[in-house]
């Protein structure tokens, strides 16, 4: 596991969840929610998904700020620099991932 992810696991005392974003050229991004317990309990404790430059950290407070929540969702859907998101809990990670999927699909022209 990369040092950034390990540090965040310790910071959130194991209650974090990671959203790993797979981006394929000209295709829909795929959002994989991984609870911290799955990362910590993995036998190899390594990640094939290394953050490119940074990890976007999102706390529960973002839910109280609709404009900030929208910016995070937009970044997850379209910002090619965002590959890893650390959310404060699985419920928040699932909400962010589903919102990003919905946002992406609603902004595509048919």
C-alpha positions in Angstrom: 0.0 0.0 0.0 1.3 3.4 -0.8 2.5 5.7 2.0 -0.3 8.2 1.5 -3.0 5.6 1.9 -1.4 4.1 4.9 -1.1 7.6 6.5 -4.8 8.2 5.9 -5.8 4.9 7.3 -4.0 5.8 10.5 -5.5 9.3 10.5 -9.1 8.1 10.2 -8.5 5.3 12.7 -9.5 2.7 10.1 -12.9 4.3 9.4 -12.0 5.7 6.0 -13.0 4.3 2.6 -11.2 4.8 -0.6 -12.8 5.4 -4.0 -10.4 4.2 -6.7 -11.3 5.8 -10.0 -10.4 3.9 -13.2 -10.4 6.2 -16.2 -10.3 4.8 -19.7 -9.8 7.1 -22.7 -13.1 8.6 -23.9 -15.0 6.2 -21.6 -17.1 6.4 -18.5 -15.0 6.4 -15.3 -15.4 3.5 -13.0 -15.6 4.1 -9.2 -14.6 1.4 -6.9 -15.4 1.9 -3.2 -12.9 0.0 -1.0 -13.4 0.1 2.8 -10.2 0.6 4.8 -10.6 -2.8 6.4 -10.2 -4.5 3.1 -7.0 -2.6 2.4 -5.6 -3.1 5.9 -6.5 -6.8 5.9 -5.2 -7.6 2.4 -2.5 -10.3 2.5 0.0 -8.3 0.5 -0.9 -4.9 1.9 0.0 -3.5 -1.4 -2.1 -1.6 -3.9 -2.1 -1.9 -7.6 -3.8 1.5 -7.7 -1.2 4.0 -6.7 -2.3 7.6 -6.5 -0.8 9.5 -9.3 0.1 12.6 -7.4 -2.3 13.0 -4.5 -5.3 11.7 -2.7 -8.4 13.9 -2.5 -9.7 13.8 1.1 -13.4 14.3 1.8 -14.9 14.6 5.2 -18.5 14.3 6.2 -18.7 18.1 6.5 -18.9 18.3 2.7 -22.5 17.1 3.0 -23.4 20.4 4.7 -22.0 22.5 1.8 -23.9 21.7 -1.4 -21.5 23.7 -3.6 -18.5 21.9 -2.2 -20.2 18.6 -2.6 -20.9 19.4 -6.2 -17.3 20.4 -6.9 -16.0 17.1 -5.4 -18.5 15.1 -7.5 -17.6 17.0 -10.7 -13.8 16.5 -10.0 -14.4 12.8 -9.5 -16.4 12.5 -12.7 -14.1 14.6 -15.0 -10.8 15.7 -13.5 -8.2 13.4 -15.0 -5.8 14.2 -12.1 -8.2 12.6 -9.6 -7.6 8.9 -9.2 -8.0 8.3 -5.5 -10.5 9.8 -3.0 -10.4 9.1 0.7 -13.8 9.5 2.3 -14.6 9.7 6.0 -16.6 6.4 6.0 -18.1 3.9 3.7 -21.5 5.6 3.6 -19.9 8.9 2.4 -17.8 7.0 -0.2 -20.8 5.2 -1.6 -22.8 8.5 -1.8 -19.9 10.3 -3.6 -19.4 7.4 -6.0 -23.0 7.1 -6.9 -23.3 10.9 -7.3 -20.3 11.0 -9.6 -21.7 8.1 -11.7 -25.1 9.9 -12.0 -23.4 13.3 -12.7 -21.2 11.8 -15.4 -24.1 10.0 -17.1 -26.4 13.0 -16.9 -23.8 15.2 -18.6 -23.1 12.9 -21.6 -24.8 13.8 -24.9 -26.6 11.0 -26.6 
